Amino acid sequence: MKALTPFQHVNINVTGSEMHREVEARLARSGVDLSRVTLYDIPTNDTWCRDHGPAFVVNPTNPEPLAIIDWAYNAWGGKYPPWDNDDIVPTRIAEARRLPVFYPGIIMEGGSIDVNGAGCLLTSRSCLLNKNRNPALTQSEIENYLADYYTVEKILWVDEGIVGDDTDGHIDDTARFISPNTIVAAVETNSSDENYPILRNNLSALKSMTDLRGKPFRILELPMPAPVSYKGQRLPASYVNFLVANGVILVPTFRDKNDAVAIAILQREFPERKVIGVDCVDLVYGLGTLHCISQQEPMANKAHKGA
């Protein structure tokens, strides 16, 4: 929050007055400008707003251009009950913001997809085709939902996610669009690492993909940190879980030699933004980092169709 609030306003969901006071106190102690923060009393079961939070969509031709998609949510295939509060977070935010809501009626998580704002959507088979989400739907039917609600025309698939990812392979740990024609891809150079064959296979798939005009994407390789574990459990540490915000990129770091390498690569790609590393060794114990814990809201006067 201290790194983010100098660049933009931030909204946080809290549960009740006690948590409200505690969060404000923690922010104040950290030197955060509280005028840059709004706390909403919206209860949650878990912290990962990327997955249960509102998927904002934009129609710039409408007088009221913003709306919210409230996908159904089941805590990554029923892994962590209860999830009843998380499931209705998008609608509660829509009520607070007085925005219209669309209800597709199927399970979908924000971290499972990434879009380029130009008609393409990137996702993984291991997650979206997993029978613990929408067992009655075929790949083609899932693609139709994605096309209808995210206003995309082409669905691009990789096979798997990284080791330690309890989401069954969210794309936001392996590959992300950073422009309409550029994809950042996680790569593992240590051939003895468990992620090596997974990420090599994904990289090969990414290099074969094309945009709506049939033009190959530019693939930018981002290294992986050395394995991060907790009590013998491999954790999903990845620099690809960075957060793009107004004027700043926040990059998860893991006290690893590749921290600086990842920051430098992204700084070259985003010269107009300040790239800041945020230590996520503690946060990744919860099996996610900066992109997972956040959900962007587009500015209606600057957002574009498909964003």
DRENSE-201580 format. One record per residue (C-alpha): residue number from 1; residue in three letters; x, y, z. Coordinates in Angstrom, 1 decimal. Example, Ala and Ser with C-alpha at 12.3 -4.5 7.8 and 13.67 -1.06 7.14 Angstrom:
! DRENSE-201580
   k   r      x      y      z
   1 ALA   12.3   -4.5    7.8
   2 SER   13.7   -1.1    7.1
***
This chain:
! DRENSE-201580
   k   r      x      y      z
   1 MET    0.0    0.0    0.0
   2 LYS    2.8    2.4    0.8
   3 ALA    4.3    1.7   -2.7
   4 LEU    0.9    1.9   -4.5
   5 THR   -0.9    4.9   -2.9
   6 PRO    1.5    7.6   -4.2
   7 PHE    0.3    6.7   -7.7
   8 GLN   -3.4    6.0   -7.3
   9 HIS   -6.4    5.7   -4.9
  10 VAL   -6.9    2.2   -3.5
  11 ASN  -10.1    0.5   -2.1
  12 ILE   -9.9   -2.2    0.5
  13 ASN  -12.6   -4.6    1.8
  14 VAL  -12.8   -5.0    5.5
  15 THR  -15.0   -6.9    7.9
  16 GLY  -16.6   -4.8   10.6
  17 SER  -15.6   -1.8   12.6
  18 GLU  -12.7   -3.5   14.5
  19 MET  -11.0   -4.6   11.4
  20 HIS  -11.6   -1.1    9.9
  21 ARG   -9.8    0.6   12.8
  22 GLU   -7.0   -2.0   12.7
  23 VAL   -6.3   -1.5    9.0
  24 GLU   -6.4    2.2    9.3
  25 ALA   -3.9    2.1   12.2
  26 ARG   -1.5   -0.2   10.3
  27 LEU   -1.6    2.0    7.2
  28 ALA   -1.0    5.1    9.3
  29 ARG    2.0    3.5   11.0
  30 SER    3.4    2.6    7.6
  31 GLY    3.2    6.2    6.5
  32 VAL    0.3    5.6    4.0
  33 ASP   -1.7    8.7    3.1
  34 LEU   -5.2    7.7    4.3
  35 SER   -6.8   10.2    1.9
  36 ARG   -5.7    7.8   -0.9
  37 VAL   -7.6    4.9    0.6
  38 THR  -11.2    4.0    1.0
  39 LEU  -12.3    1.1    3.2
  40 TYR  -15.5   -0.8    2.3
  41 ASP  -17.3   -2.9    4.9
  42 ILE  -17.6   -6.0    2.6
  43 PRO  -16.9   -9.3    4.5
  44 THR  -14.7  -11.9    2.8
  45 ASN  -13.6  -15.4    3.6
  46 ASP  -10.2  -15.1    2.0
  47 THR   -7.8  -12.4    0.8
  48 TRP   -7.4  -13.2   -2.9
  49 CYS   -9.5  -10.4   -4.5
  50 ARG   -8.2  -11.2   -8.0
  51 ASP  -10.2  -14.4   -8.0
  52 HIS  -13.4  -13.6   -6.1
  53 GLY  -13.5   -9.9   -6.8
  54 PRO  -15.4   -7.9   -9.5
  55 ALA  -14.4   -8.3  -13.1
  56 PHE  -14.9   -4.8  -14.5
  57 VAL  -15.9   -4.4  -18.1
  58 VAL  -16.3   -1.3  -20.2
  59 ASN  -18.6   -0.2  -23.0
  60 PRO  -17.3    3.3  -24.0
  61 THR  -20.4    4.0  -26.1
  62 ASN  -22.7    3.8  -23.1
  63 PRO  -23.5    6.9  -21.0
  64 GLU  -22.6    4.7  -18.0
  65 PRO  -19.6    2.8  -19.4
  66 LEU  -18.6    0.6  -16.4
  67 ALA  -20.2   -2.7  -15.4
  68 ILE  -19.2   -5.7  -13.3
  69 ILE  -19.3   -9.4  -14.1
  70 ASP  -20.1  -11.5  -11.1
  71 TRP  -18.8  -15.0  -12.0
  72 ALA  -19.7  -17.8   -9.7
  73 TYR  -16.9  -18.8   -7.3
  74 ASN  -16.2  -22.0   -5.4
  75 ALA  -12.7  -21.4   -3.8
  76 TRP  -10.6  -23.0   -6.6
  77 GLY  -12.7  -26.2   -7.0
  78 GLY  -14.1  -26.4   -3.5
  79 LYS  -10.7  -26.5   -1.8
  80 TYR  -11.3  -24.0    1.1
  81 PRO  -14.8  -23.8    2.5
  82 PRO  -16.6  -21.6    3.4
  83 TRP  -16.6  -19.2    0.4
  84 ASP  -20.1  -17.8    0.6
  85 ASN  -18.9  -14.2    1.4
  86 ASP  -16.3  -14.3   -1.3
  87 ASP  -18.9  -15.4   -3.9
  88 ILE  -21.0  -12.3   -3.5
  89 VAL  -18.2   -9.7   -3.2
  90 PRO  -18.6   -8.5   -6.8
  91 THR  -22.3   -7.8   -6.3
  92 ARG  -21.7   -6.0   -3.0
  93 ILE  -19.1   -3.8   -4.7
  94 ALA  -21.5   -3.2   -7.6
  95 GLU  -24.1   -2.1   -5.0
  96 ALA  -21.7    0.2   -3.3
  97 ARG  -20.6    1.7   -6.6
  98 ARG  -24.1    1.7   -8.1
  99 LEU  -23.0   -0.3  -11.2
 100 PRO  -24.9   -2.9  -13.3
 101 VAL  -24.0   -6.5  -12.8
 102 PHE  -23.9   -9.5  -15.2
 103 TYR  -24.3  -13.1  -14.0
 104 PRO  -22.9  -15.7  -16.3
 105 GLY  -23.7  -18.5  -13.9
 106 ILE  -20.5  -20.5  -14.2
 107 ILE  -17.3  -20.7  -12.1
 108 MET  -14.5  -18.4  -13.2
 109 GLU  -11.6  -16.8  -11.3
 110 GLY   -9.8  -13.6  -12.3
 111 GLY   -6.3  -15.1  -12.0
 112 SER   -7.3  -17.8  -14.5
 113 ILE   -7.4  -15.4  -17.5
 114 ASP   -5.4  -12.5  -19.0
 115 VAL   -6.4  -10.2  -21.9
 116 ASN   -4.5   -8.0  -24.4
 117 GLY   -7.3   -5.4  -24.9
 118 ALA   -7.3   -6.3  -28.6
 119 GLY   -9.5   -9.4  -28.8
 120 CYS   -7.3  -12.1  -27.3
 121 LEU   -7.6  -14.0  -24.0
 122 LEU   -4.9  -16.2  -22.5
 123 THR   -5.7  -19.1  -20.1
 124 SER   -4.7  -22.6  -19.1
 125 ARG   -6.3  -26.0  -19.7
 126 SER   -5.3  -27.3  -16.2
 127 CYS   -7.5  -24.7  -14.6
 128 LEU  -10.5  -23.8  -16.8
 129 LEU  -11.0  -27.4  -18.1
 130 ASN  -10.7  -28.9  -14.6
 131 LYS  -13.8  -30.9  -13.6
 132 ASN  -13.8  -29.2  -10.2
 133 ARG  -15.1  -26.0  -11.8
 134 ASN  -17.6  -26.5  -14.5
 135 PRO  -17.8  -30.3  -15.2
 136 ALA  -20.8  -30.1  -17.5
 137 LEU  -19.1  -27.6  -19.9
 138 THR  -16.8  -28.5  -22.9
 139 GLN  -13.8  -26.4  -23.9
 140 SER  -15.9  -24.9  -26.7
 141 GLU  -18.7  -23.9  -24.3
 142 ILE  -16.3  -22.3  -21.9
 143 GLU  -14.7  -20.4  -24.8
 144 ASN  -18.2  -19.1  -25.7
 145 TYR  -18.7  -17.7  -22.2
 146 LEU  -15.3  -16.0  -22.3
 147 ALA  -16.0  -14.5  -25.7
 148 ASP  -19.5  -13.3  -24.6
 149 TYR  -18.6  -11.7  -21.3
 150 TYR  -15.1  -10.5  -21.9
 151 THR  -15.7   -9.3  -25.5
 152 VAL  -12.8  -11.3  -26.9
 153 GLU  -12.6  -13.2  -30.2
 154 LYS   -9.7  -15.6  -29.7
 155 ILE   -8.9  -17.9  -26.8
 156 LEU   -5.3  -18.9  -26.4
 157 TRP   -4.5  -22.0  -24.2
 158 VAL   -1.4  -23.2  -22.4
 159 ASP   -1.4  -26.5  -20.6
 160 GLU   -0.3  -26.1  -17.0
 161 GLY    0.6  -23.8  -14.1
 162 ILE    3.6  -23.9  -11.9
 163 VAL    4.3  -26.3   -9.1
 164 GLY    2.8  -25.3   -5.8
 165 ASP   -0.1  -23.4   -7.3
 166 ASP   -3.2  -24.6   -5.5
 167 THR   -5.5  -22.9   -8.1
 168 ASP   -4.8  -25.7  -10.6
 169 GLY   -2.7  -23.5  -12.8
 170 HIS   -3.7  -19.8  -12.9
 171 ILE   -2.2  -18.0  -15.9
 172 ASP   -1.1  -15.0  -13.8
 173 ASP    1.9  -17.0  -12.5
 174 THR    3.1  -18.2  -15.9
 175 ALA    2.2  -15.8  -18.7
 176 ARG    0.8  -12.2  -19.0
 177 PHE    0.1   -9.7  -21.7
 178 ILE    2.0   -6.4  -21.3
 179 SER    0.8   -5.0  -24.6
 180 PRO   -1.5   -6.1  -27.4
 181 ASN    1.4   -7.9  -29.1
 182 THR    3.8   -8.8  -26.2
 183 ILE    3.5  -11.7  -23.7
 184 VAL    5.7  -12.0  -20.7
 185 ALA    6.5  -15.7  -20.0
 186 ALA    8.0  -17.3  -16.9
 187 VAL   11.0  -19.5  -17.8
 188 GLU   13.0  -21.9  -15.7
 189 THR   16.6  -22.5  -16.7
 190 ASN   17.5  -25.2  -14.2
 191 SER   16.7  -28.4  -16.0
 192 SER   16.4  -30.3  -12.7
 193 ASP   13.7  -28.0  -11.4
 194 GLU   10.1  -29.4  -11.4
 195 ASN    8.9  -26.3  -13.3
 196 TYR   11.4  -26.8  -16.1
 197 PRO    9.3  -29.1  -18.3
 198 ILE    6.1  -27.3  -17.5
 199 LEU    7.4  -23.9  -18.5
 200 ARG    9.3  -25.2  -21.5
 201 ASN    6.0  -26.7  -22.8
 202 ASN    4.1  -23.5  -22.1
 203 LEU    6.8  -21.4  -23.8
 204 SER    6.6  -23.5  -26.9
 205 ALA    2.8  -23.0  -27.0
 206 LEU    3.2  -19.3  -26.6
 207 LYS    5.6  -19.0  -29.4
 208 SER    3.1  -20.7  -31.7
 209 MET    0.3  -18.3  -30.9
 210 THR   -0.9  -15.5  -33.1
 211 ASP   -3.1  -12.5  -32.6
 212 LEU   -6.4  -11.7  -34.5
 213 ARG   -4.4  -10.8  -37.6
 214 GLY   -2.4  -14.0  -37.6
 215 LYS    0.7  -12.2  -36.4
 216 PRO    2.9  -14.0  -33.8
 217 PHE    3.3  -12.4  -30.4
 218 ARG    6.5  -11.1  -29.1
 219 ILE    7.5  -13.4  -26.2
 220 LEU    9.5  -11.8  -23.4
 221 GLU   11.1  -14.3  -21.1
 222 LEU   11.1  -13.6  -17.4
 223 PRO   13.3  -15.8  -15.1
 224 MET   12.0  -17.7  -12.1
 225 PRO   13.3  -17.3   -8.6
 226 ALA   15.0  -20.2   -6.9
 227 PRO   12.4  -22.5   -5.2
 228 VAL   10.6  -21.0   -2.2
 229 SER    9.2  -23.5    0.3
 230 TYR    7.5  -23.6    3.6
 231 LYS    7.6  -26.7    5.9
 232 GLY    8.6  -28.8    2.8
 233 GLN    5.8  -27.4    0.6
 234 ARG    6.8  -25.7   -2.7
 235 LEU    5.2  -22.3   -3.0
 236 PRO    4.1  -20.6   -6.3
 237 ALA    6.8  -17.9   -6.3
 238 SER    6.8  -16.1   -9.7
 239 TYR    7.7  -12.7  -10.9
 240 VAL    4.9  -12.9  -13.5
 241 ASN    2.5  -12.1  -10.7
 242 PHE    3.3   -8.4  -10.9
 243 LEU    0.7   -5.7  -10.6
 244 VAL    0.3   -3.0  -13.2
 245 ALA   -1.1    0.3  -11.7
 246 ASN   -1.2    3.9  -12.6
 247 GLY    2.4    5.1  -13.0
 248 VAL    3.9    2.1  -11.2
 249 ILE    4.6   -1.7  -11.6
 250 LEU    4.8   -3.6   -8.3
 251 VAL    6.9   -6.8   -8.7
 252 PRO    6.9   -9.6   -6.2
 253 THR   10.4  -10.3   -4.9
 254 PHE   11.8  -13.3   -3.0
 255 ARG   15.2  -12.4   -1.7
 256 ASP   16.7  -14.0   -4.8
 257 LYS   19.4  -13.0   -7.2
 258 ASN   16.8  -12.9  -10.0
 259 ASP   14.8  -10.2   -8.2
 260 ALA   16.9   -7.5   -9.8
 261 VAL   16.9   -9.2  -13.2
 262 ALA   13.1   -9.3  -13.3
 263 ILE   12.7   -5.7  -12.2
 264 ALA   15.2   -4.6  -14.8
 265 ILE   13.4   -6.4  -17.6
 266 LEU   10.1   -5.0  -16.7
 267 GLN   11.5   -1.5  -16.2
 268 ARG   12.8   -1.6  -19.8
 269 GLU    9.3   -2.6  -21.0
 270 PHE    7.6    0.1  -19.0
 271 PRO    9.8    3.2  -19.2
 272 GLU    6.9    5.5  -18.4
 273 ARG    6.2    3.7  -15.1
 274 LYS    8.3    3.2  -12.0
 275 VAL    9.0   -0.5  -11.3
 276 ILE    9.2   -1.3   -7.6
 277 GLY   10.0   -4.6   -6.0
 278 VAL    7.9   -5.7   -3.0
 279 ASP    9.2   -8.4   -0.7
 280 CYS    6.6  -11.2   -0.9
 281 VAL    8.3  -14.0    0.9
 282 ASP    5.7  -13.8    3.7
 283 LEU    2.8  -13.2    1.3
 284 VAL    3.5  -16.2   -0.9
 285 TYR    3.1  -18.5    2.1
 286 GLY   -0.6  -17.9    1.4
 287 LEU    0.0  -19.3   -2.1
 288 GLY   -0.2  -16.0   -4.0
 289 THR    1.3  -12.6   -4.3
 290 LEU    0.6   -9.1   -5.7
 291 HIS   -1.6   -9.7   -8.7
 292 CYS   -3.5  -12.4   -6.8
 293 ILE   -4.3  -10.0   -3.9
 294 SER   -5.6   -7.2   -6.1
 295 GLN   -8.2   -6.4   -8.7
 296 GLN   -8.0   -3.3  -11.0
 297 GLU  -10.9   -1.0  -11.8
 298 PRO  -10.6    0.7  -15.2
 299 MET  -11.1    4.4  -15.5
 300 ALA  -14.2    4.8  -17.5
 301 ASN  -13.0    7.7  -19.6
 302 LYS   -9.7    5.9  -20.5
 303 ALA  -10.6    2.2  -20.7
 304 HIS  -11.2    0.5  -24.0
 305 LYS  -13.3   -2.4  -25.2
 306 GLY  -12.0   -5.7  -24.0
 307 ALA   -9.8   -4.2  -21.3
***
